[in-house]
Structures are given as C-alpha cells and as structure tokens.
Amino acid sequence: MPHLAVLTGIRAVAFFWVFLYHAVQLDYVNTLDWGLLAPVIAKGYLGVDLFFLLSGFIIAYNYQDKLLNTDKSGIFRYLFLRFARIYPVHGCMLLITALFYLTKVYGLHQAISEPERYTALQFIYNLLNIHGWGISAVTSWNRVSWSVSCEWFAYLIFPLCVGFFAKARPLRQTLLWIAAFMAIFAVTYYLTGSSTVDWTADFGLIRILVEFPVGCLLYTLYRHDETPRLDWNPVLAGTAITLLVGLMAGWNDVLIIALLALGLYGLAQAHGPVHRLLGSRPMVHLGEVSYSLYMVHGFIAYLLGSGLKPLNLEPGWPTGIGVIASYLVLSWLAGECMFHRVETPAREMLKRWMHKQPWGRNAPKPPAIQYRSKAPLRCEGL
C-alpha cells in the first residue's frame, strides 16, 4: 500500500481546528477581532466532521478485508480492538470529570452551572458510551466525548455494512452512492432548519451516519484506483483554496463537508509538499496523540475558564494570545500524559489479554504503513 501517514498528520490539523473553535470562546479571547480568520475559526466544529470522514476511510483500510473473510470470533476481535482504542481514555476522562464534580459539589460545597449535565443517569449513558446516540438533548460530563460515542456506534454497524462498501464499484456506482449520502445529509440539514451542522448529543449521530460511510466509499475508490489518472497535487491545491474561500464566505456546511471529503481523497492520492509536511514525524506524532488531546482539551478549557473569572486582566491581544498559549500548552501536556500513561499502555494491555483468549489467539496484526521516516505507522481512526 502507498504511504498513508499523511492521513494521520491531518488528524492534528482537525484537532487544532476544533481547539481554536473552543479557544475563542474563553474570556479575554472572545472579544478579539480575528478579521478574515474569524469565519474559518467559527466553523471549527467541522473538524469533528473531518475526523468522522477520516475514521471511515481508515477503518475500511484496516478492517474491510479482514471482516469479509472472518467468522464471529473475527468480528468480536475487531470490536474488542476498537473498544481498546477508544474506551480507556474515555473512561479515564469520565472518572476525572466525575471526581472533579463530586469534590466541587460535596467537598467544597460549591454550586456548579448546568447541573442537568451531571446527573447519575447521564453518567450511566457515558459509562455505556451511548450518550451521543440521541437519547439526551445535552452533552454531559466530559462534554466533547459525544463524538466518541458516535464513533462507537459506527464501529458497531461497520461489520454489517462491510460487504456493501467492498462491492460499491465501478467508479460511477461509488460516486453515486457518495452523492446519495451527501444528498440525504443536505435534505436532513434543510428539514431541521439548522443554520449549521453543529449537532452534538442530540443529532450528532446523523453526522457520522453520513460521513463514516462516505469515508469508507472514498477508501473503495482509493483501493481500486478507479479514479482518472491525473496529477492530484493541483486538484488538492484547488480544493484547499476553494475550501478556504467557502469558509470565509460562509458557504453551506454540507458543501464544506463535501470539499473536506474531496480534500481527504486528494491527500491520499497526492505526493507533494503538503503530503511531505503532513507525513513528517512531528505531524504524525501529533496525529497519533490527537485523540488524547481532543479528549482532555474540553476539561482543560473548563479549568482555565474557571481560573480566569476572578482575575481582572487588561483585555486586548497580549492577554488573549497569552490565554490561547496557556490553553494550548496545558492541553498539549495533559494530552501527552494521557497518551503515554493511559491510552497506549491500556490499549497494549488489552491487546495482550485478547491474544491469550481462545477467540483472540489468531488475531492478525494491523497492517504496518511506512511513512517518510524510518519507523512504521499503524494508521487508525479516531
């Protein structure tokens, strides 16, 4: 397989887009005028949609062939590996958030805003990782984790749909299915009357039920190499410019997501400066850590925001940039700690346990993908 480390590197970009979206909501940052960048940052919630598209592409890349040629134990191995990928960090952040809440309310006897987000029932939904399935109208506990719940739903249904994704060819048929999914998304968007697709715990499942299959179908195009043979570098550059113009002009979210999908496919096909940058060791590392970064950054924003409230700082660019820098450094440190102390050790421990079980002893290893440095990379979804 060609080098796909670029798709790990782009995850860092997706995270940073979401990060900026939340950063500009902090005190001393929310009063700054970002000029032409303001509409781009305001659309940062679409970084989650980019994650969903990536997830479909990479899950299909890693597991499509395995699930087409396996038995029930193989499906169980797949689900267990996906659980090992996402749940340790989710469970850890849920525990941290719960301990913080209990300490603040029952230890320090302080009031907490929006208590409906921190009920026992919401905790159970989070514990089962079903809190993003539309059963609740609000995000709760570690509030960014609604998207991980949606990811888990997509993982559960992927074995049921893998045959369809594998057989979606030739080119015209695959493109028609992609267009059909995007048309369904556009109609849903219109019927909801929403001005954006920034749906979370309420309708967030709609986002992944469109974008995950589109990502899988993009992989089908990539695998069979049925797209016209052309130089994808100018296509990628044109898509990037159009995307930037569309974001600044406030284009429809569904159209922006379609451009993200085209850009994702272009990244997989192109080989140029952007490909080398996103496939470099620093970007690949940031992409690998992006899940932990994503899962901690919401809680860090809450802590930082609480710490800023009693301060009486001089508003303006120096203070605002200082707040963003503090937020970025704290999120990065916490994310690296989560990645090295929780995510990686827990995943490897669960894999070792799986290989000792009768249903997991013959589990094939994920394909190693070489990137532009010497070390191999295992490319996985969010």
Secondary structure, DSSP 8 states (H G I E B T S, - for coil): ----HHHHHHHHHHHHHHHHHHHTTSTTTTT---GGGHHHHHTTTHHHHHHHHHHHHHHHHHHHHHHHT--HHHHHHHHHHHHHHHHHHHHHHHHHHHHHHHIIIIIS----S-GGGG-HHHHHHHHTT-TTSSS-SS--SSGGGHHHHHHHHHHHHHHHHHHHHHH--SHHHHHHHHHHHHHHHHHHHHHHT-SS----TTTHHHHHHHHHHHHHHHHHHHHHT-S----HHHHHHHHHHHHHHHHHHT--HHHHHHHHHHHHHHHHH--SHHHHHHTSHHHHHHHHHHHHHHHHHHHHHHHHHHHHTT-----SHHHHHHHHHHHHHHHHHHHHHHIIIIIHHHHHHHHHHHHTSTTTTT------EE-SSSSEE-----
